[in-house]
Amino acid sequence: MAISIDPKQVVSFEELLMFQVVHAEAFTRLLVEKGVVTQEELMVMVKVVDRDMKRTRKEKGLVTNASLTHCQLFLANDRVD
């Protein structure tokens, strides 16, 4: 049985990705601003997660072109707007 989807509720992959990036960035900044984690701790974890995800993708035979996330850019700028 097919489900009818309202075209107004469909978003592009780009919109979905941007939504995820904006939310992750906001959460990242909030954690650093509140002192829950330091920028250094966050960067270490970003590298750990990046390494683990690349390993998993490689084990599954998937392309591993992706690199570190937007967190690296945020931390490289060393700023919180």
WOLINVEN-V193936 format. One record per backbone hydrogen bond with DSSP energy under -0.5 kcal/mol. CO is the residue of the C=O (numbers start at 0). NH is the residue of the N-H. E is the energy in kcal/mol with one decimal. If there is no record, write none. Layout:
co=[CO	CO]
nh=[NH	NH]
e=[E	E]
This chain:
co=[5	6	11	12	13	14	15	16	17	18	19	20	21	22	23	24	25	26	27	28	29	30	30	31	37	38	39	40	41	42	43	44	45	46	47	48	49	50	51	52	53	54	55	56	57	68	68	69	70	71	72	73	73]
nh=[8	9	15	16	17	18	19	20	21	22	23	24	25	26	27	28	29	30	31	32	33	35	36	34	41	42	43	44	45	46	47	48	49	50	51	52	53	54	55	56	57	58	59	61	60	71	72	73	74	75	76	77	78]
e=[-2.4	-0.9	-2.3	-2.8	-2.6	-2.3	-2.0	-2.5	-2.8	-2.1	-2.5	-2.6	-2.4	-2.4	-2.6	-2.8	-2.3	-2.4	-2.0	-3.1	-2.5	-1.9	-1.1	-1.0	-2.3	-2.5	-2.3	-2.2	-2.6	-2.2	-2.2	-2.9	-2.6	-2.5	-2.6	-2.8	-2.3	-2.4	-2.4	-2.6	-2.5	-2.6	-1.6	-3.2	-1.4	-1.5	-0.7	-2.5	-2.8	-2.3	-1.7	-0.8	-0.9]
